[in-house]
Amino acid sequence: MRPPPRLALAAALSFAALVSGCATTTPPRTFPYAYEKHTLPNGLTAILVPMQSPGVVAYYSVVRTGSRDEVEEGKSGFAHFFEHMMFRGTPTFPQAVYEGIVTKMGANTNAYTTDDHTAYHLKFTTEDLPKVIEIEADRFQNLAFSRTVFQTEAGAVYGEYRKSISSPFSLLHERLQDLAYDTHTYKHTTIGFERDIMVMAGQFDYSLTFFKRFYRPENTVLVITGDFAPQPTLALIEKHYGGWARGYTAPAITPEPAQTAERTAEVTYPGKTLPILAVAYKGDAFDPANRDYVAALLLGELAFGETSELRKRLLLREQRVQLLGASIPQNRDQPLFSIYAMIKKPDDIAAIRDEIYATLEHFKTTPVDPQRLRDLKRRNKYSFLMGLDTPDAVAGGLARFISLTGDIAVIDQLYAAADAVTAEDIMNAAKKYFVPARRNVIVLKGGQS
């Protein structure tokens, strides 16, 4: 009998520990599974991760295009919109036929779009892998849809936007991005500016060029995880994807100029909500070789995470906030390092803001306790590893790293860099990033009705 996934992962970790104990000159790998990486002549990359998961396979197609790539004026939101169109079928497998095949398999299929990538994923039984490769290769090369279908989907996407913006956090995020960025495409959220979404129905011709520009083999990485044999799988990939023509050219994304002064704004939410405060600083793009950036990943948790002193005091003891947390993103370009607080009393907004500022100042001058730093590093690594317990979880966890670098070797680099972070590095990161000149502050308040 094969062990269940969590036991398989535990076995892999035990083996990794044994190997690292014998080969002390080589740092142990963080990613626990053996994998193969293959690049076809046309540039398509396939990462194959066989693992103990009896009869189950996950299949991700990661397109390294997201909302950051929407450089043309008036075309924001198109990466997300095109995610919808990719389910509209091909001449060989029209939408109803594709859906019928997936339903008969009993497969789970879906997709999502982020700032930096779009991912299409399926989970199914091993015996259906050859058919999945066939139908996925077909839709990535031969997608076809009519103007009428396109216009219908445009209406659905606008409905999705209207539903999303009804959340106070979505409205806050939209306004924060718009406030913080002047030229970079991170100025708009993944779903896009409303003014652009409203006119998408008239962009049919542009949609055809979008497919030809971005859905190319050099810009796509397949991730297959679970119970399968790599060599026959690779042969099927070569058969069905080998004829996919190259043709990707990366868009010219305008870098964001350095911010030189604090920016502030206030947003009124039309419904009822507790006030929400966002304090966001211009950070750095994902780079494990940037010691300040890696230290900032840890600083966010130390200062505002579940075990932070500020959170325990404001949320638990004093009960002045409904929630408090930080987001230090992993992005291809410069993101916002953000702290969010939902505040129970409007009169307390300025005081909570000043508590956040004071906490950041504290970390600039006071070294973090070494044991607490070690504990956080171990907890982060343990959490990452224990999340890799099913094929879908593994493939999904790898997608973000693939979007950043096109590979997964960066995982080992990131965790090795985190292990090397010192208390002094934490202070240096606080001094570098969390300064007024990089700061963007928004307060969202509910309307009176």
C-alpha positions as CSV (number, residue, x, y, z in Angstrom):
1,M,0.0,0.0,0.0
2,R,1.1,3.5,-0.7
3,P,1.1,6.0,2.2
4,P,-1.4,8.8,2.2
5,P,-0.1,12.2,0.9
6,R,0.8,13.7,4.3
7,L,2.7,10.5,5.2
8,A,4.4,10.6,1.9
9,L,5.5,14.1,2.5
10,A,6.8,13.2,6.0
11,A,8.8,10.4,4.5
12,A,10.2,12.7,1.9
13,L,11.2,15.2,4.6
14,S,12.8,12.5,6.7
15,F,14.8,11.3,3.7
16,A,15.9,14.9,3.0
17,A,17.0,15.3,6.6
18,L,19.0,12.0,6.3
19,V,20.7,13.2,3.1
20,S,21.5,16.6,4.5
21,G,23.1,15.0,7.5
22,C,25.4,13.0,5.2
23,A,26.3,15.8,2.8
24,T,27.0,18.8,5.1
25,T,28.6,20.9,2.4
26,T,25.4,21.1,0.3
27,P,22.4,22.9,1.8
28,P,19.3,20.7,2.0
29,R,16.6,21.3,-0.6
30,T,13.4,22.9,0.7
31,F,11.1,21.6,-2.0
32,P,10.7,17.9,-1.0
33,Y,9.8,16.2,-4.2
34,A,12.0,15.0,-7.1
35,Y,10.9,16.6,-10.4
36,E,11.8,16.9,-14.0
37,K,12.0,20.0,-16.1
38,H,11.8,19.8,-19.9
39,T,11.8,22.6,-22.5
40,L,10.5,21.8,-25.9
41,P,12.1,23.3,-29.1
42,N,9.3,25.8,-29.3
43,G,10.0,27.1,-25.8
44,L,7.2,25.4,-23.9
45,T,8.4,24.3,-20.4
46,A,6.9,21.2,-18.6
47,I,7.6,20.6,-14.9
48,L,6.7,17.0,-14.0
49,V,6.4,16.2,-10.3
50,P,5.5,12.5,-9.7
51,M,4.4,11.9,-6.1
52,Q,2.5,9.5,-3.9
53,S,-1.2,10.2,-4.7
54,P,-2.8,6.9,-5.8
55,G,-4.8,7.5,-9.0
56,V,-4.9,11.4,-8.8
57,V,-3.2,13.9,-11.0
58,A,-3.3,17.8,-11.1
59,Y,-2.6,19.7,-14.4
60,Y,-1.8,23.4,-14.4
61,S,-1.1,25.6,-17.4
62,V,0.6,28.7,-16.2
63,V,0.6,31.6,-18.6
64,R,3.0,34.2,-17.5
65,T,0.7,37.1,-18.4
66,G,-1.5,38.9,-15.9
67,S,-2.8,42.4,-15.5
68,R,0.7,43.9,-15.4
69,D,1.0,43.1,-19.1
70,E,-1.9,45.3,-20.1
71,V,0.1,48.2,-21.4
72,E,-2.3,49.6,-23.9
73,E,-4.5,52.5,-22.9
74,G,-8.1,51.4,-22.4
75,K,-7.3,47.7,-22.3
76,S,-7.0,47.0,-18.5
77,G,-8.6,43.8,-17.3
78,F,-8.1,41.9,-20.5
79,A,-5.9,39.1,-19.0
80,H,-8.8,38.3,-16.6
81,F,-11.4,38.6,-19.3
82,F,-9.4,36.3,-21.6
83,E,-9.4,33.7,-18.8
84,H,-13.1,33.5,-19.4
85,M,-12.8,33.2,-23.1
86,M,-10.4,30.2,-22.9
87,F,-13.4,28.0,-21.9
88,R,-15.3,28.8,-25.1
89,G,-14.0,25.8,-27.2
90,T,-12.2,25.1,-30.4
91,P,-13.3,23.6,-33.8
92,T,-12.2,20.1,-32.6
93,F,-13.6,20.4,-29.1
94,P,-16.4,23.0,-29.0
95,Q,-17.4,24.3,-25.6
96,A,-20.2,21.8,-25.1
97,V,-17.9,18.9,-26.2
98,Y,-15.1,20.1,-23.9
99,E,-17.4,20.4,-21.0
100,G,-18.9,17.0,-21.7
101,I,-15.5,15.4,-21.7
102,V,-14.5,17.1,-18.4
103,T,-17.8,16.2,-16.8
104,K,-17.5,12.5,-17.8
105,M,-14.1,12.4,-16.3
106,G,-15.5,13.8,-13.0
107,A,-12.7,16.3,-13.2
108,N,-12.5,19.6,-11.3
109,T,-11.5,22.4,-13.6
110,N,-11.2,26.2,-13.2
111,A,-8.8,29.1,-13.7
112,Y,-7.7,32.3,-12.1
113,T,-5.9,35.5,-13.0
114,T,-3.4,37.6,-10.9
115,D,-1.2,40.6,-11.4
116,D,1.5,38.5,-12.9
117,H,0.0,35.3,-14.4
118,T,-3.1,33.4,-15.4
119,A,-3.4,29.7,-14.4
120,Y,-5.7,27.0,-15.8
121,H,-6.0,23.9,-13.6
122,L,-7.7,20.5,-13.6
123,K,-7.7,17.6,-11.1
124,F,-8.6,14.1,-12.3
125,T,-7.7,10.5,-12.3
126,T,-4.5,9.2,-13.8
127,E,-6.2,7.2,-16.6
128,D,-7.6,10.5,-18.0
129,L,-4.2,12.2,-18.3
130,P,-3.7,11.5,-22.1
131,K,-7.1,13.0,-22.9
132,V,-6.4,16.0,-20.7
133,I,-3.2,16.7,-22.5
134,E,-5.0,16.4,-25.8
135,I,-7.8,18.8,-25.0
136,E,-5.7,21.3,-23.2
137,A,-3.1,21.5,-26.0
138,D,-5.9,22.0,-28.4
139,R,-7.5,24.9,-26.7
140,F,-4.2,26.7,-26.1
141,Q,-3.5,26.5,-29.8
142,N,-6.9,26.6,-31.5
143,L,-9.2,28.7,-29.4
144,A,-12.2,30.0,-31.4
145,F,-15.2,32.1,-30.4
146,S,-17.7,34.3,-32.2
147,R,-18.3,38.0,-31.8
148,T,-21.7,37.3,-30.2
149,V,-20.1,34.9,-27.6
150,F,-17.4,37.5,-26.9
151,Q,-20.0,40.2,-26.3
152,T,-22.0,38.0,-24.0
153,E,-19.0,37.2,-21.9
154,A,-18.1,40.9,-21.7
155,G,-21.4,41.5,-20.0
156,A,-20.8,38.7,-17.6
157,V,-17.4,40.1,-16.7
158,Y,-18.9,43.6,-16.0
159,G,-21.4,41.9,-13.7
160,E,-18.5,40.2,-11.9
161,Y,-16.8,43.6,-11.5
162,R,-20.0,45.1,-10.0
163,K,-20.4,42.3,-7.6
164,S,-16.7,42.5,-6.6
165,I,-16.8,46.2,-5.9
166,S,-19.7,45.8,-3.5
167,S,-17.1,44.6,-1.0
168,P,-15.5,47.4,1.0
169,F,-12.1,45.7,0.7
170,S,-12.3,45.5,-3.1
171,L,-13.1,49.2,-3.3
172,L,-10.3,50.0,-0.9
173,H,-7.8,47.9,-2.9
174,E,-8.9,49.5,-6.2
175,R,-8.4,53.0,-4.9
176,L,-5.1,52.2,-3.1
177,Q,-3.5,50.9,-6.3
178,D,-4.8,53.9,-8.3
179,L,-3.4,56.3,-5.6
180,A,0.0,54.6,-5.3
181,Y,1.0,54.2,-9.0
182,D,1.4,56.8,-11.7
183,T,2.7,54.9,-14.7
184,H,3.1,51.2,-13.9
185,T,0.3,48.8,-14.8
186,Y,-0.1,47.8,-11.2
187,K,-2.2,51.0,-11.1
188,H,-5.2,49.0,-12.0
189,T,-6.4,45.9,-10.2
190,T,-6.5,42.5,-11.9
191,I,-10.1,42.9,-13.0
192,G,-9.3,46.3,-14.5
193,F,-10.7,49.8,-14.5
194,E,-14.5,50.0,-14.6
195,R,-14.3,52.4,-17.6
196,D,-12.4,49.8,-19.6
197,I,-14.6,46.8,-18.6
198,M,-17.7,48.8,-19.7
199,V,-16.5,48.9,-23.3
200,M,-15.0,45.5,-23.6
201,A,-17.8,44.3,-25.7
202,G,-16.5,46.4,-28.5
203,Q,-13.0,44.9,-28.3
204,F,-13.5,41.7,-30.3
205,D,-10.8,42.3,-32.8
206,Y,-8.3,43.2,-30.1
207,S,-9.1,40.0,-28.3
208,L,-7.9,38.0,-31.2
209,T,-4.5,39.8,-31.2
210,F,-4.3,39.3,-27.4
211,F,-4.5,35.5,-27.8
212,K,-1.9,35.5,-30.5
213,R,0.5,37.7,-28.6
214,F,0.4,36.2,-25.1
215,Y,-0.8,32.6,-25.5
216,R,2.5,31.3,-26.9
217,P,4.6,28.3,-25.8
218,E,7.6,30.4,-24.6
219,N,5.2,32.2,-22.2
220,T,3.6,29.0,-20.8
221,V,4.7,26.5,-18.3
222,L,2.9,23.2,-17.7
223,V,2.9,21.7,-14.2
224,I,1.8,18.1,-13.8
225,T,1.8,16.6,-10.3
226,G,0.6,13.3,-8.9
227,D,0.4,9.6,-9.9
228,F,1.8,9.4,-13.4
229,A,4.9,8.2,-15.3
230,P,7.1,11.1,-16.6
231,Q,8.4,9.7,-19.8
232,P,5.1,8.6,-21.4
233,T,3.7,11.9,-20.3
234,L,6.5,13.9,-21.8
235,A,6.0,12.0,-25.1
236,L,2.3,13.0,-25.1
237,I,3.3,16.6,-24.4
238,E,5.7,16.6,-27.3
239,K,3.1,15.1,-29.6
240,H,0.3,17.5,-28.8
241,Y,2.1,20.7,-28.0
242,G,5.2,20.3,-30.3
243,G,3.5,22.1,-33.3
244,W,2.5,25.1,-31.2
245,A,4.3,28.0,-33.0
246,R,6.6,30.4,-31.2
247,G,5.8,34.1,-31.3
248,Y,5.8,35.7,-27.8
249,T,7.3,39.2,-27.3
250,A,7.2,40.6,-23.8
251,P,5.4,43.9,-23.5
252,A,7.3,47.1,-22.7
253,I,6.1,47.9,-19.2
254,T,6.9,51.4,-18.0
255,P,8.8,51.3,-14.6
256,E,7.2,53.3,-11.8
257,P,9.2,56.4,-10.9
258,A,10.4,56.7,-7.4
259,Q,7.8,58.1,-5.0
260,T,9.1,61.1,-3.2
261,A,6.3,62.1,-0.8
262,E,3.5,60.6,1.2
263,R,0.1,60.3,-0.5
264,T,-3.2,60.2,1.3
265,A,-6.9,59.7,0.4
266,E,-10.3,59.0,1.9
267,V,-12.9,56.8,0.3
268,T,-16.6,56.6,1.1
269,Y,-18.2,53.2,0.8
270,P,-21.8,53.5,-0.1
271,G,-23.0,50.8,2.4
272,K,-22.4,50.2,6.1
273,T,-18.9,49.1,7.2
274,L,-16.5,49.6,10.0
275,P,-13.7,52.0,9.0
276,I,-10.7,50.4,7.2
277,L,-7.2,51.8,7.3
278,A,-4.6,50.9,4.7
279,V,-1.0,52.0,5.1
280,A,1.1,50.9,2.1
281,Y,4.7,51.4,1.2
282,K,6.4,51.0,-2.1
283,G,8.5,47.8,-1.8
284,D,10.8,45.8,-4.1
285,A,10.1,43.1,-6.7
286,F,10.5,39.5,-5.7
287,D,14.2,38.7,-5.5
288,P,15.7,36.1,-3.2
289,A,19.1,37.7,-3.7
290,N,17.8,41.0,-2.2
291,R,18.5,40.6,1.5
292,D,16.3,43.6,2.3
293,Y,13.3,42.2,0.5
294,V,13.6,38.8,2.1
295,A,13.9,40.4,5.5
296,A,10.8,42.4,4.8
297,L,8.8,39.2,4.2
298,L,9.7,38.2,7.8
299,L,9.2,41.7,9.2
300,G,5.6,41.9,8.1
301,E,4.8,38.8,10.1
302,L,6.9,39.9,13.1
303,A,5.3,43.3,13.3
304,F,1.7,42.6,12.4
305,G,1.2,38.8,12.3
306,E,-0.8,36.5,14.6
307,T,2.0,36.4,17.2
308,S,2.9,40.1,17.0
309,E,2.6,42.3,20.1
310,L,0.6,44.9,18.4
311,R,-2.1,42.5,17.1
312,K,-2.4,40.8,20.5
313,R,-2.9,44.1,22.2
314,L,-5.2,45.9,19.7
315,L,-7.2,42.8,18.7
316,L,-7.4,40.7,21.8
317,R,-6.6,42.7,24.9
318,E,-8.0,46.2,24.0
319,Q,-10.4,45.0,21.3
320,R,-10.0,48.2,19.3
321,V,-9.7,46.6,15.9
322,Q,-11.8,43.9,14.1
323,L,-8.7,42.8,12.2
324,L,-5.1,43.7,11.7
325,G,-2.5,42.2,9.3
326,A,0.2,42.9,6.8
327,S,0.7,41.9,3.1
328,I,4.2,41.7,1.7
329,P,3.6,40.4,-1.8
330,Q,5.7,38.4,-4.2
331,N,5.5,40.2,-7.5
332,R,7.5,40.5,-10.7
333,D,7.6,44.3,-10.3
334,Q,7.5,46.7,-7.4
335,P,4.5,45.9,-5.2
336,L,3.0,47.6,-2.1
337,F,4.0,46.4,1.3
338,S,0.7,47.0,3.1
339,I,-0.7,47.0,6.6
340,Y,-4.5,46.8,7.0
341,A,-6.7,47.5,10.0
342,M,-10.5,47.4,10.4
343,I,-11.2,49.8,13.3
344,K,-14.2,49.5,15.6
345,K,-14.6,53.2,16.4
346,P,-14.1,56.0,13.7
347,D,-12.6,58.3,16.4
348,D,-9.8,55.8,16.9
349,I,-8.5,55.8,13.2
350,A,-5.7,58.3,13.8
351,A,-4.6,56.6,17.0
352,I,-4.4,53.2,15.3
353,R,-2.5,54.7,12.4
354,D,0.0,56.1,14.8
355,E,0.3,52.7,16.6
356,I,1.3,51.2,13.2
357,Y,3.9,54.0,12.6
358,A,5.3,53.5,16.1
359,T,5.5,49.7,15.6
360,L,7.6,50.2,12.4
361,E,9.8,52.7,14.2
362,H,10.4,50.2,17.0
363,F,11.7,47.6,14.5
364,K,14.1,50.2,13.0
365,T,15.9,50.6,16.3
366,T,15.3,47.5,18.4
367,P,16.6,44.1,17.3
368,V,14.1,41.3,17.2
369,D,14.5,38.5,19.7
370,P,16.7,35.9,18.0
371,Q,14.6,33.0,19.2
372,R,11.4,34.6,17.9
373,L,13.1,35.1,14.5
374,R,14.2,31.4,14.4
375,D,10.8,30.3,15.4
376,L,9.2,32.3,12.6
377,K,11.6,30.9,10.0
378,R,10.8,27.3,11.1
379,R,7.1,28.0,11.2
380,N,7.1,29.5,7.7
381,K,9.0,26.6,6.2
382,Y,6.9,24.0,8.0
383,S,3.7,25.7,6.8
384,F,4.9,25.7,3.2
385,L,5.9,22.1,3.3
386,M,2.8,20.8,5.0
387,G,0.7,22.5,2.4
388,L,2.3,20.3,-0.3
389,D,0.2,17.3,0.6
390,T,-1.9,16.7,-2.5
391,P,-1.2,17.0,-6.3
392,D,-3.4,20.1,-6.6
393,A,-1.8,21.8,-3.6
394,V,1.7,21.2,-5.0
395,A,0.9,22.4,-8.5
396,G,-1.0,25.4,-7.1
397,G,1.8,26.3,-4.7
398,L,4.3,26.2,-7.6
399,A,2.3,28.4,-9.9
400,R,3.2,31.7,-8.2
401,F,6.9,30.9,-8.2
402,I,6.7,29.9,-11.9
403,S,5.0,33.2,-12.7
404,L,7.9,35.1,-11.1
405,T,10.8,33.3,-12.6
406,G,9.6,30.6,-15.0
407,D,11.0,27.9,-12.8
408,I,10.7,26.4,-9.3
409,A,14.4,26.3,-8.3
410,V,13.8,29.8,-6.8
411,I,12.0,28.1,-3.9
412,D,15.2,26.6,-2.5
413,Q,16.9,30.0,-3.0
414,L,14.2,31.9,-1.2
415,Y,14.1,29.7,1.9
416,A,17.9,29.6,2.1
417,A,17.9,33.4,2.0
418,A,15.3,33.5,4.7
419,D,17.3,31.2,6.9
420,A,20.2,33.7,6.6
421,V,18.3,36.8,7.7
422,T,19.5,38.3,10.9
423,A,18.0,40.7,13.4
424,E,20.1,43.5,11.9
425,D,18.7,42.7,8.4
426,I,15.2,43.1,9.9
427,M,16.1,46.6,11.1
428,N,17.7,47.5,7.8
429,A,14.6,46.5,5.9
430,A,12.4,48.5,8.2
431,K,14.6,51.6,7.7
432,K,14.7,51.1,3.9
433,Y,11.0,50.5,3.1
434,F,8.9,51.9,5.8
435,V,9.5,55.6,5.4
436,P,7.1,58.5,4.7
437,A,8.4,59.1,1.2
438,R,7.3,55.6,0.2
439,R,4.0,55.7,2.1
440,N,0.4,55.7,0.7
441,V,-2.5,56.0,3.2
442,I,-6.2,55.4,2.6
443,V,-9.1,55.5,5.0
444,L,-12.4,53.9,3.9
445,K,-15.5,54.9,5.8
446,G,-19.1,53.7,5.4
447,G,-21.8,56.0,4.0
448,Q,-24.5,57.5,6.2
449,S,-27.4,55.7,4.5
